[in-house]
């Protein structure tokens, strides 16, 4: 027989937090890919800074955007409701940049854009938009219940 003055041995719940749904997990993977594409674009833009085609301040500000995207991903992982709206803003910003780039590329003849920019750049161009829009759809669509207030 044990000590009658010891604490009760009742089973305590591990955590009151709901497990992260699959849609949110997939959205976090897409946000991570979005950050990687943004980092890749920043690394490629460094040569433009060295050539004087882009200002160093603009390049640093773009790095702040990359950090803001990563922080937004961490806040979404912590189930912060307002971080979804920040992600929506980033997705709209990426769609604007994609539209602007596509409008610029439409000025070239068929093969000239590929020759001027390179195939890798043209393939990477829509990826940031795809990843950000996909993540936004997942956190506002199937994953939205995880962000609702619990009480």
PyMOL commands that set and color helices and strands:
alter all, ss='L'
color gray80, all
select helices_A, chain A and resi 22-51+56-77+81-105+112-117+119-125+127-140+144-147
alter helices_A, ss='H'
color red, helices_A
deselect
rebuild
show_as cartoon
